[in-house]
Each structure stands twice: as structure tokens, then as C-alpha cells.
Amino acid sequence: MKIDILLVDDHPSVMEGTKVLLEQEKDMFVKLANTPERALELVNAERFDVMLIDMHMPGMNGIDLAKQILRIAPNAVMLIYTGFEVSNHFNLIIEAGLAGFVSKTSGKEQLVTAVRCALRGEVVLPLTLVKQLRRVTASGPERTTGAPAAQSITDKEYSILKEIARGKSNKEIAGTVIMSQRSLEYCLTNLFQKLNVKSRIEAALKAKQMGILSDSDFVQMS
């Protein structure tokens, strides 16, 4: 059976490399879209068996794009395809109707397996995330007080937290996430309230404690 795949990513080298890997399978054929807008055009015009969607793209994140795709193709099978840690977006990914996510660092076998699993109607999740979810479930409600806040962190707030962890100033962060410093300050106020903290450093450390950020996010932080 022919498997038609749509890959949505704004990095040409990633797209071409992934296309080559997948098309080594005789039954897989990959079409590329380098913007969310192009992806929507293709979904309107063609039918795809599986879609691999980058999480972070200019103008629209992968979750929001998935929601728009489902309005056009309600039975679409989609996986978030990302080079970033997205475990903190787990609930949003599942609620958006996605079949899970696969890392851009995955080898050919992992990538092909993820596509075939999604086609069979199976959820695709990294083992590390499954273990985290098991620990949360087993720990009981008294040890999961941070969970609601983690679930409500938006994609933009996640990007801001990562920049804080890297030691960036408000001006630098505003430029990176493409918003005014005033809008950033408003976002930070809301973020502090969600995390129940009073400063940027506290927010980053609390996010690490809750599993939103990982140790690697703090490599540039003194």
C-alpha cells in the first residue's frame, strides 16, 4: 500500500534529510511544505496518510496548525516532529488530536516505526515521557500540585522560559519571541502568577522543578 506523507518544517535541510530517510522505504512518498500556509493549501488539495509537523515555526506552532488541519481533514493522522523537548505540551498535543510526537534526532528505524504506528492508530510517545507520566500517576495527588500550571503553560511562555534559562535580558527575549518589551512584561506577570513566583530566576527554576525545562536548557546560565 502506498503511504503518502506530508512533512511540514521551515528548515530545508531537515526536510530534505527526512524525505530521503523515509523514501528509502519503497511504500513511502513524501511531499514537503515549508510554511503552515503551504501545508494548509496541500491539505485542501490532496489526501495524506500521515503528517509530520514541526512544533516551532514562524507565525504558527504545530499544535495550532494541527487544529486547522483537522477542520479540513477530520480524520488526519498527525505527529509533532520536533528537535525540542515538548513533554510539557503533552496534554495540548493529545487534546489537539495528534497521534503523539517523534524527535528529529530519531534514526531511520525509529522514524519509520513512528509513521507505521501512527497509521495503525497507535499513540507514539518517547519512553522517557511514559516513565514521567507513570511517576506522576503513582505519586498521588499530594505530589502533583505543579501539574495544572505545567499543563496551562502556552507555547509562547515556554519559549520565554527557555530564554530566561539561557540568561537573556528582557530586550533580547522580546526580540527572539517577536513581541514588544511591554507585551513581554505582561506575559511575564501572567507567567509568574501561574508558577506562583516573583522573579524571572524563580520562574526558570520552578519550571525546571516541574519538568517544563530540563538541565540542558540552563547550559548558558551562570
Accessible surface in RSA format (square Angstrom, percent):
REM  Atomic radii and reference values for relative SASA: ProtOr
REM  Chains: A
REM  Algorithm: Lee & Richards
REM  Probe-radius: 1.40
REM  Slices: 20
REM RES _ NUM      All-atoms   Total-Side   Main-Chain    Non-polar    All polar
REM                ABS   REL    ABS   REL    ABS   REL    ABS   REL    ABS   REL
RES MET A   1   174.81  90.5 111.39  73.7  63.42 151.0  86.27  73.3  88.54 117.3
RES LYS A   2   122.16  59.6 104.95  64.4  17.21  41.0  55.56  50.0  66.60  70.9
RES ILE A   3     4.30   2.4   4.30   3.2   0.00   0.0   4.30   3.1   0.00   0.0
RES ASP A   4    38.32  26.8  38.32  38.1   0.00   0.0   7.17  16.9  31.15  31.1
RES ILE A   5     0.40   0.2   0.00   0.0   0.40   1.0   0.00   0.0   0.40   1.1
RES LEU A   6     0.00   0.0   0.00   0.0   0.00   0.0   0.00   0.0   0.00   0.0
RES LEU A   7     0.00   0.0   0.00   0.0   0.00   0.0   0.00   0.0   0.00   0.0
RES VAL A   8     0.00   0.0   0.00   0.0   0.00   0.0   0.00   0.0   0.00   0.0
RES ASP A   9     0.00   0.0   0.00   0.0   0.00   0.0   0.00   0.0   0.00   0.0
RES ASP A  10    44.21  31.0  25.94  25.8  18.27  43.2  11.13  26.2  33.07  33.0
RES HIS A  11    88.59  48.4  88.49  61.5   0.10   0.3  59.35  61.2  29.24  34.0
RES PRO A  12    93.57  68.2  93.07  84.8   0.50   1.8  93.57  77.3   0.00   0.0
RES SER A  13    91.84  77.6  72.66  97.0  19.17  44.2  57.38 122.2  34.46  48.3
RES VAL A  14    43.54  28.6  36.04  32.6   7.49  18.1  43.10  37.4   0.44   1.2
RES MET A  15    13.17   6.8  13.17   8.7   0.00   0.0  13.17  11.2   0.00   0.0
RES GLU A  16    91.98  52.8  91.81  69.5   0.17   0.4  42.84  82.9  49.14  40.1
RES GLY A  17    36.02  44.4   0.00   N/A  36.02  44.4  33.81  92.8   2.20   4.9
RES THR A  18     5.73   4.1   4.08   4.1   1.65   3.9   0.26   0.3   5.47   8.3
RES LYS A  19    54.62  26.6  54.62  33.5   0.00   0.0  37.12  33.4  17.50  18.6
RES VAL A  20    89.81  59.1  84.21  76.2   5.60  13.5  88.46  76.9   1.35   3.6
RES LEU A  21    57.35  31.9  57.35  41.0   0.00   0.0  57.35  40.3   0.00   0.0
RES LEU A  22     0.02   0.0   0.02   0.0   0.00   0.0   0.02   0.0   0.00   0.0
RES GLU A  23    65.53  37.6  45.20  34.2  20.34  48.4  16.13  31.2  49.40  40.3
RES GLN A  24    93.49  52.3  70.52  51.5  22.97  54.7  34.87  74.2  58.63  44.5
RES GLU A  25    40.97  23.5  37.17  28.1   3.80   9.0   3.15   6.1  37.81  30.9
RES LYS A  26   192.24  93.8 168.89 103.6  23.36  55.6 116.50 104.9  75.75  80.7
RES ASP A  27    37.75  26.4  33.73  33.6   4.02   9.5  21.75  51.2  16.00  16.0
RES MET A  28     2.45   1.3   0.00   0.0   2.45   5.8   0.00   0.0   2.45   3.2
RES PHE A  29    94.31  47.2  91.91  56.9   2.40   6.3  92.35  56.0   1.97   5.6
RES VAL A  30     9.65   6.4   0.00   0.0   9.65  23.3   1.40   1.2   8.25  22.4
RES LYS A  31    89.38  43.6  84.45  51.8   4.92  11.7  53.04  47.7  36.33  38.7
RES LEU A  32    42.78  23.8  26.02  18.6  16.76  42.1  26.11  18.3  16.67  44.9
RES ALA A  33     1.10   1.0   0.00   0.0   1.10   2.5   1.10   1.6   0.00   0.0
RES ASN A  34    82.13  56.6  77.24  74.6   4.89  11.8   8.59  20.7  73.54  71.1
RES THR A  35    54.08  38.5  53.68  54.4   0.40   1.0  48.58  65.2   5.50   8.3
RES PRO A  36     3.66   2.7   3.66   3.3   0.00   0.0   3.66   3.0   0.00   0.0
RES GLU A  37   101.76  58.4  98.71  74.7   3.05   7.3  62.26 120.4  39.50  32.2
RES ARG A  38   104.34  43.8 102.85  52.4   1.49   3.5  27.43  37.5  76.91  46.6
RES ALA A  39     0.00   0.0   0.00   0.0   0.00   0.0   0.00   0.0   0.00   0.0
RES LEU A  40    29.02  16.2  29.02  20.8   0.00   0.0  29.02  20.4   0.00   0.0
RES GLU A  41    99.86  57.3  90.98  68.8   8.87  21.1  41.31  79.9  58.54  47.8
RES LEU A  42     6.42   3.6   6.15   4.4   0.27   0.7   6.42   4.5   0.00   0.0
RES VAL A  43     8.92   5.9   1.40   1.3   7.52  18.1   1.40   1.2   7.52  20.4
RES ASN A  44   104.45  72.0  71.04  68.7  33.41  80.4  20.30  48.8  84.16  81.3
RES ALA A  45    81.89  75.3  42.30  65.3  39.59  90.1  51.81  73.0  30.08  79.7
RES GLU A  46    68.61  39.4  51.85  39.2  16.75  39.9  33.46  64.7  35.15  28.7
RES ARG A  47   179.99  75.6 161.00  82.1  18.98  45.2  80.86 110.5  99.13  60.1
RES PHE A  48    16.33   8.2   4.42   2.7  11.92  31.0   4.42   2.7  11.92  34.1
RES ASP A  49    14.70  10.3  10.58  10.5   4.12   9.7   1.89   4.5  12.81  12.8
RES VAL A  50     0.18   0.1   0.00   0.0   0.18   0.4   0.18   0.2   0.00   0.0
RES MET A  51     3.61   1.9   3.61   2.4   0.00   0.0   3.61   3.1   0.00   0.0
RES LEU A  52     0.00   0.0   0.00   0.0   0.00   0.0   0.00   0.0   0.00   0.0
RES ILE A  53     0.00   0.0   0.00   0.0   0.00   0.0   0.00   0.0   0.00   0.0
RES ASP A  54     3.44   2.4   3.44   3.4   0.00   0.0   0.00   0.0   3.44   3.4
RES MET A  55     0.03   0.0   0.03   0.0   0.00   0.0   0.03   0.0   0.00   0.0
RES HIS A  56    43.63  23.8  34.13  23.7   9.50  24.3  28.67  29.6  14.96  17.4
RES MET A  57    15.72   8.1   0.16   0.1  15.56  37.0   3.11   2.6  12.61  16.7
RES PRO A  58    96.12  70.1  77.04  70.2  19.08  69.4  87.03  71.9   9.09  56.5
RES GLY A  59    84.64 104.4   0.00   N/A  84.64 104.4  40.34 110.7  44.30  99.2
RES MET A  60    36.22  18.8  27.73  18.3   8.50  20.2  34.60  29.4   1.62   2.1
RES ASN A  61    27.22  18.8  22.26  21.5   4.96  11.9   4.08   9.8  23.13  22.4
RES GLY A  62     0.00   0.0   0.00   N/A   0.00   0.0   0.00   0.0   0.00   0.0
RES ILE A  63     8.19   4.7   8.19   6.1   0.00   0.0   8.19   5.9   0.00   0.0
RES ASP A  64    60.83  42.6  59.42  59.1   1.40   3.3  13.77  32.4  47.05  46.9
RES LEU A  65     0.00   0.0   0.00   0.0   0.00   0.0   0.00   0.0   0.00   0.0
RES ALA A  66     0.00   0.0   0.00   0.0   0.00   0.0   0.00   0.0   0.00   0.0
RES LYS A  67    89.74  43.8  85.31  52.3   4.43  10.6  45.85  41.3  43.89  46.7
RES GLN A  68    59.27  33.1  57.78  42.2   1.49   3.5   7.62  16.2  51.65  39.2
RES ILE A  69     0.00   0.0   0.00   0.0   0.00   0.0   0.00   0.0   0.00   0.0
RES LEU A  70    40.75  22.7  35.93  25.7   4.83  12.1  36.10  25.4   4.65  12.5
RES ARG A  71   182.01  76.4 146.88  74.9  35.13  83.6  71.63  97.9 110.38  66.9
RES ILE A  72    64.40  36.6  36.39  27.1  28.01  67.5  41.86  30.1  22.54  61.2
RES ALA A  73    29.96  27.5  25.80  39.8   4.16   9.5  29.96  42.2   0.00   0.0
RES PRO A  74    99.83  72.8  80.30  73.2  19.53  71.0  81.95  67.7  17.87 111.1
RES ASN A  75   139.33  96.1 118.02 114.0  21.31  51.3  39.30  94.6 100.03  96.7
RES ALA A  76    16.31  15.0   0.46   0.7  15.85  36.1   5.79   8.1  10.53  27.9
RES VAL A  77    40.47  26.6  36.46  33.0   4.01   9.7  39.72  34.5   0.74   2.0
RES MET A  78     0.34   0.2   0.00   0.0   0.34   0.8   0.00   0.0   0.34   0.4
RES LEU A  79     0.00   0.0   0.00   0.0   0.00   0.0   0.00   0.0   0.00   0.0
RES ILE A  80     0.00   0.0   0.00   0.0   0.00   0.0   0.00   0.0   0.00   0.0
RES TYR A  81     7.32   3.4   7.32   4.2   0.00   0.0   0.10   0.1   7.22   8.9
RES THR A  82     3.73   2.7   2.59   2.6   1.15   2.7   2.59   3.5   1.15   1.7
RES GLY A  83    50.25  62.0   0.00   N/A  50.25  62.0  16.51  45.3  33.74  75.6
RES PHE A  84    96.83  48.4  84.10  52.1  12.73  33.1  88.72  53.8   8.11  23.2
RES GLU A  85    73.89  42.4  62.60  47.4  11.29  26.9  25.91  50.1  47.97  39.2
RES VAL A  86     1.93   1.3   0.83   0.8   1.09   2.6   0.83   0.7   1.09   3.0
RES SER A  87    17.06  14.4  10.21  13.6   6.85  15.8   4.83  10.3  12.23  17.1
RES ASN A  88    19.20  13.2   0.78   0.8  18.42  44.4  11.01  26.5   8.19   7.9
RES HIS A  89     0.33   0.2   0.19   0.1   0.14   0.4   0.18   0.2   0.15   0.2
RES PHE A  90    39.76  19.9  39.55  24.5   0.21   0.6  39.55  24.0   0.21   0.6
RES ASN A  91    45.20  31.2  41.90  40.5   3.30   7.9  10.70  25.8  34.50  33.3
RES LEU A  92    53.53  29.8  52.26  37.4   1.27   3.2  52.53  36.9   1.00   2.7
RES ILE A  93     0.00   0.0   0.00   0.0   0.00   0.0   0.00   0.0   0.00   0.0
RES ILE A  94    64.79  36.9  55.61  41.4   9.18  22.1  55.61  40.0   9.18  24.9
RES GLU A  95   135.74  77.9  98.31  74.4  37.44  89.1  52.27 101.1  83.47  68.2
RES ALA A  96     5.02   4.6   0.00   0.0   5.02  11.4   3.58   5.0   1.45   3.8
RES GLY A  97    40.58  50.0   0.00   N/A  40.58  50.0  25.49  69.9  15.09  33.8
RES LEU A  98     8.64   4.8   0.00   0.0   8.64  21.7   0.12   0.1   8.51  22.9
RES ALA A  99    19.13  17.6  13.30  20.5   5.82  13.2  18.96  26.7   0.17   0.4
RES GLY A 100     0.00   0.0   0.00   N/A   0.00   0.0   0.00   0.0   0.00   0.0
RES PHE A 101    10.74   5.4   9.12   5.6   1.63   4.2   9.12   5.5   1.63   4.7
RES VAL A 102    10.79   7.1   7.35   6.7   3.44   8.3  10.79   9.4   0.00   0.0
RES SER A 103    44.31  37.4  40.10  53.5   4.21   9.7  33.01  70.3  11.29  15.8
RES LYS A 104    46.63  22.8  25.24  15.5  21.39  50.9  17.25  15.5  29.39  31.3
RES THR A 105   121.00  86.1  87.91  89.1  33.09  78.9  76.70 103.0  44.30  67.0
RES SER A 106    19.84  16.8   7.25   9.7  12.59  29.0   2.08   4.4  17.76  24.9
RES GLY A 107    38.20  47.1   0.00   N/A  38.20  47.1  35.77  98.2   2.43   5.4
RES LYS A 108    70.81  34.5  63.80  39.1   7.01  16.7  35.06  31.6  35.74  38.1
RES GLU A 109   144.95  83.2 135.93 102.8   9.02  21.5  54.91 106.2  90.04  73.5
RES GLN A 110   113.30  63.4 105.57  77.2   7.73  18.4  39.87  84.9  73.43  55.7
RES LEU A 111     1.34   0.7   1.34   1.0   0.00   0.0   1.34   0.9   0.00   0.0
RES VAL A 112    13.24   8.7  13.24  12.0   0.00   0.0  13.24  11.5   0.00   0.0
RES THR A 113    68.46  48.7  65.74  66.6   2.72   6.5  51.22  68.8  17.24  26.1
RES ALA A 114     4.98   4.6   2.71   4.2   2.27   5.2   4.66   6.6   0.32   0.8
RES VAL A 115     0.00   0.0   0.00   0.0   0.00   0.0   0.00   0.0   0.00   0.0
RES ARG A 116    69.52  29.2  68.43  34.9   1.09   2.6  35.07  47.9  34.44  20.9
RES CYS A 117    20.57  15.6  20.57  22.9   0.00   0.0   0.84   2.1  19.73  21.3
RES ALA A 118     1.64   1.5   0.00   0.0   1.64   3.7   0.00   0.0   1.64   4.4
RES LEU A 119    54.30  30.2  27.17  19.4  27.13  68.2  27.38  19.2  26.92  72.5
RES ARG A 120   152.33  64.0 115.92  59.1  36.41  86.7  70.61  96.5  81.72  49.5
RES GLY A 121    68.39  84.3   0.00   N/A  68.39  84.3  36.30  99.6  32.09  71.9
RES GLU A 122    76.96  44.2  70.21  53.1   6.75  16.1  37.49  72.5  39.47  32.2
RES VAL A 123    92.69  61.0  66.78  60.5  25.92  62.5  66.78  58.0  25.92  70.3
RES VAL A 124    22.42  14.8  19.38  17.5   3.05   7.3  22.42  19.5   0.00   0.0
RES LEU A 125    47.46  26.4  21.35  15.3  26.10  65.6  22.07  15.5  25.39  68.3
RES PRO A 126    50.43  36.8  38.25  34.9  12.18  44.3  49.57  40.9   0.85   5.3
RES LEU A 127   119.23  66.4 109.44  78.3   9.79  24.6 111.47  78.3   7.77  20.9
RES THR A 128    93.95  66.8  90.80  92.1   3.15   7.5  76.16 102.3  17.79  26.9
RES LEU A 129     4.13   2.3   4.04   2.9   0.09   0.2   4.13   2.9   0.01   0.0
RES VAL A 130    65.10  42.8  64.55  58.4   0.55   1.3  64.55  56.1   0.55   1.5
RES LYS A 131   111.38  54.3 109.48  67.2   1.89   4.5  60.79  54.7  50.59  53.9
RES GLN A 132    68.08  38.1  66.99  49.0   1.09   2.6  17.25  36.7  50.83  38.5
RES LEU A 133    62.86  35.0  61.65  44.1   1.21   3.0  62.13  43.6   0.73   2.0
RES ARG A 134   172.72  72.5 166.15  84.7   6.56  15.6  58.18  79.5 114.54  69.4
RES ARG A 135   148.67  62.4 142.17  72.5   6.51  15.5  69.80  95.4  78.88  47.8
RES VAL A 136    76.45  50.3  72.43  65.6   4.02   9.7  74.50  64.7   1.95   5.3
RES THR A 137   113.74  80.9  90.81  92.1  22.93  54.6  74.71 100.3  39.03  59.0
RES ALA A 138    79.07  72.7  39.58  61.1  39.49  89.8  50.42  71.0  28.65  75.9
RES SER A 139    23.65  20.0  10.95  14.6  12.70  29.3  16.76  35.7   6.89   9.7
RES GLY A 140    19.73  24.3   0.00   N/A  19.73  24.3  19.73  54.1   0.00   0.0
RES PRO A 141   116.54  84.9 103.36  94.2  13.17  47.9 107.21  88.5   9.33  58.0
RES GLU A 142   126.85  72.8  98.26  74.3  28.59  68.1  68.76 133.0  58.09  47.4
RES ARG A 143   180.46  75.8 147.14  75.0  33.32  79.3  43.90  60.0 136.57  82.8
RES THR A 144    32.52  23.1  24.10  24.4   8.42  20.1  15.29  20.5  17.23  26.0
RES THR A 145   119.76  85.2  93.46  94.8  26.29  62.7  70.52  94.7  49.23  74.4
RES GLY A 146    22.86  28.2   0.00   N/A  22.86  28.2  17.84  49.0   5.02  11.3
RES ALA A 147    31.89  29.3  23.11  35.7   8.79  20.0  29.46  41.5   2.44   6.5
RES PRO A 148    87.29  63.6  80.63  73.5   6.66  24.2  82.82  68.4   4.48  27.8
RES ALA A 149    18.31  16.8  12.20  18.8   6.11  13.9  16.95  23.9   1.35   3.6
RES ALA A 150    16.90  15.5  16.87  26.0   0.03   0.1  16.90  23.8   0.00   0.0
RES GLN A 151    87.08  48.7  77.82  56.9   9.25  22.0  21.99  46.8  65.09  49.4
RES SER A 152    53.19  45.0  37.93  50.6  15.26  35.2  44.08  93.9   9.11  12.8
RES ILE A 153     0.91   0.5   0.00   0.0   0.91   2.2   0.00   0.0   0.91   2.5
RES THR A 154    62.35  44.3  59.63  60.4   2.72   6.5  59.35  79.7   3.00   4.5
RES ASP A 155    25.86  18.1  22.48  22.4   3.38   8.0   8.98  21.1  16.88  16.8
RES LYS A 156    85.05  41.5  80.37  49.3   4.69  11.2  53.01  47.7  32.05  34.1
RES GLU A 157    12.31   7.1  12.31   9.3   0.00   0.0   3.01   5.8   9.31   7.6
RES TYR A 158     0.58   0.3   0.58   0.3   0.00   0.0   0.49   0.4   0.09   0.1
RES SER A 159    30.23  25.5  27.80  37.1   2.42   5.6  15.91  33.9  14.32  20.1
RES ILE A 160     0.25   0.1   0.25   0.2   0.00   0.0   0.25   0.2   0.00   0.0
RES LEU A 161     0.00   0.0   0.00   0.0   0.00   0.0   0.00   0.0   0.00   0.0
RES LYS A 162    18.87   9.2  18.86  11.6   0.01   0.0  10.04   9.0   8.83   9.4
RES GLU A 163    11.18   6.4  11.18   8.5   0.00   0.0   0.41   0.8  10.77   8.8
RES ILE A 164     0.67   0.4   0.00   0.0   0.67   1.6   0.00   0.0   0.67   1.8
RES ALA A 165     0.00   0.0   0.00   0.0   0.00   0.0   0.00   0.0   0.00   0.0
RES ARG A 166    69.00  29.0  61.81  31.5   7.19  17.1   6.22   8.5  62.78  38.0
RES GLY A 167    50.59  62.4   0.00   N/A  50.59  62.4  20.14  55.3  30.45  68.2
RES LYS A 168    60.90  29.7  60.83  37.3   0.07   0.2  31.93  28.7  28.97  30.9
RES SER A 169    52.40  44.3  44.94  60.0   7.47  17.2  46.94 100.0   5.46   7.7
RES ASN A 170    40.56  28.0  36.20  35.0   4.36  10.5  12.43  29.9  28.13  27.2
RES LYS A 171   151.30  73.8 145.43  89.2   5.87  14.0  87.81  79.0  63.50  67.6
RES GLU A 172    91.71  52.7  81.30  61.5  10.41  24.8  37.90  73.3  53.81  43.9
RES ILE A 173     0.00   0.0   0.00   0.0   0.00   0.0   0.00   0.0   0.00   0.0
RES ALA A 174     5.62   5.2   5.03   7.8   0.58   1.3   5.08   7.2   0.53   1.4
RES GLY A 175    57.28  70.6   0.00   N/A  57.28  70.6  39.73 109.0  17.55  39.3
RES THR A 176    76.56  54.5  49.16  49.8  27.40  65.3  42.92  57.6  33.64  50.9
RES VAL A 177    11.37   7.5   3.08   2.8   8.29  20.0   9.98   8.7   1.39   3.8
RES ILE A 178   145.23  82.6 125.75  93.7  19.48  46.9 129.84  93.5  15.39  41.8
RES MET A 179    42.89  22.2  19.74  13.1  23.15  55.1  32.74  27.8  10.15  13.5
RES SER A 180    64.52  54.5  46.98  62.7  17.54  40.4  52.27 111.3  12.25  17.2
RES GLN A 181    80.63  45.1  75.73  55.3   4.90  11.7  21.87  46.6  58.76  44.6
RES ARG A 182   197.37  82.9 191.44  97.6   5.92  14.1  69.67  95.2 127.69  77.4
RES SER A 183    50.52  42.7  45.19  60.3   5.33  12.3  18.40  39.2  32.12  45.0
RES LEU A 184     0.01   0.0   0.01   0.0   0.00   0.0   0.01   0.0   0.00   0.0
RES GLU A 185    90.26  51.8  87.16  65.9   3.10   7.4  28.61  55.3  61.65  50.3
RES TYR A 186   151.28  70.6 145.89  83.0   5.39  14.0 108.25  81.3  43.03  53.0
RES CYS A 187    26.63  20.1  25.64  28.6   0.99   2.3   0.96   2.4  25.68  27.7
RES LEU A 188     9.53   5.3   9.53   6.8   0.00   0.0   9.53   6.7   0.00   0.0
RES THR A 189    70.91  50.4  68.91  69.9   2.00   4.8  44.49  59.8  26.42  39.9
RES ASN A 190    49.12  33.9  47.91  46.3   1.21   2.9   9.38  22.6  39.74  38.4
RES LEU A 191     0.26   0.1   0.26   0.2   0.00   0.0   0.26   0.2   0.00   0.0
RES PHE A 192    38.05  19.0  37.60  23.3   0.45   1.2  37.69  22.9   0.36   1.0
RES GLN A 193   131.85  73.7 106.10  77.5  25.75  61.3  45.21  96.2  86.64  65.7
RES LYS A 194    70.76  34.5  48.82  30.0  21.94  52.2  49.34  44.4  21.43  22.8
RES LEU A 195     1.16   0.6   0.00   0.0   1.16   2.9   1.16   0.8   0.00   0.0
RES ASN A 196   129.28  89.2 109.33 105.7  19.95  48.0  21.95  52.8 107.34 103.7
RES VAL A 197    17.72  11.7   6.76   6.1  10.96  26.4   7.87   6.8   9.85  26.7
RES LYS A 198   186.43  91.0 159.88  98.1  26.55  63.2 106.59  95.9  79.84  85.0
RES SER A 199    43.19  36.5  39.67  52.9   3.52   8.1  38.31  81.6   4.88   6.8
RES ARG A 200    60.45  25.4  57.92  29.5   2.53   6.0  29.10  39.8  31.35  19.0
RES ILE A 201    86.18  49.0  86.03  64.1   0.15   0.4  86.03  61.9   0.15   0.4
RES GLU A 202    80.38  46.1  76.42  57.8   3.96   9.4  34.83  67.4  45.55  37.2
RES ALA A 203     0.00   0.0   0.00   0.0   0.00   0.0   0.00   0.0   0.00   0.0
RES ALA A 204     0.00   0.0   0.00   0.0   0.00   0.0   0.00   0.0   0.00   0.0
RES LEU A 205    93.26  51.9  89.03  63.7   4.23  10.6  89.10  62.6   4.16  11.2
RES LYS A 206    54.79  26.7  51.55  31.6   3.25   7.7  32.34  29.1  22.45  23.9
RES ALA A 207     0.00   0.0   0.00   0.0   0.00   0.0   0.00   0.0   0.00   0.0
RES LYS A 208    86.74  42.3  76.51  46.9  10.23  24.4  30.93  27.8  55.80  59.4
RES GLN A 209   145.25  81.2 107.72  78.7  37.52  89.3  45.14  96.1 100.11  75.9
RES MET A 210    40.84  21.1   8.27   5.5  32.56  77.5  16.91  14.4  23.92  31.7
RES GLY A 211    42.02  51.8   0.00   N/A  42.02  51.8  29.37  80.6  12.65  28.3
RES ILE A 212     1.13   0.6   0.73   0.5   0.40   1.0   0.74   0.5   0.39   1.1
RES LEU A 213     4.55   2.5   0.00   0.0   4.55  11.4   0.79   0.6   3.76  10.1
RES SER A 214    43.57  36.8  37.38  49.9   6.19  14.3  39.15  83.4   4.42   6.2
RES ASP A 215   100.23  70.2  89.03  88.6  11.20  26.5  37.11  87.3  63.12  62.9
RES SER A 216    75.57  63.9  62.37  83.2  13.19  30.4  48.16 102.5  27.41  38.4
RES ASP A 217    11.03   7.7   7.89   7.9   3.14   7.4   3.09   7.3   7.94   7.9
RES PHE A 218    28.73  14.4  21.76  13.5   6.98  18.2  22.14  13.4   6.60  18.9
RES VAL A 219   113.97  75.0  76.78  69.5  37.19  89.6  84.85  73.7  29.12  79.0
RES GLN A 220   122.55  68.5  93.23  68.1  29.32  69.8  34.90  74.3  87.65  66.5
RES MET A 221    46.52  24.1  24.40  16.1  22.12  52.7  22.76  19.4  23.75  31.5
RES SER A 222   154.13 130.2  86.36 115.2  67.77 156.1  86.94 185.1  67.19  94.1
END  Absolute sums over single chains surface
CHAIN  1 A    11824.2       9502.3       2321.8       6662.7       5161.4
END  Absolute sums over all chains
TOTAL         11824.2       9502.3       2321.8       6662.7       5161.4
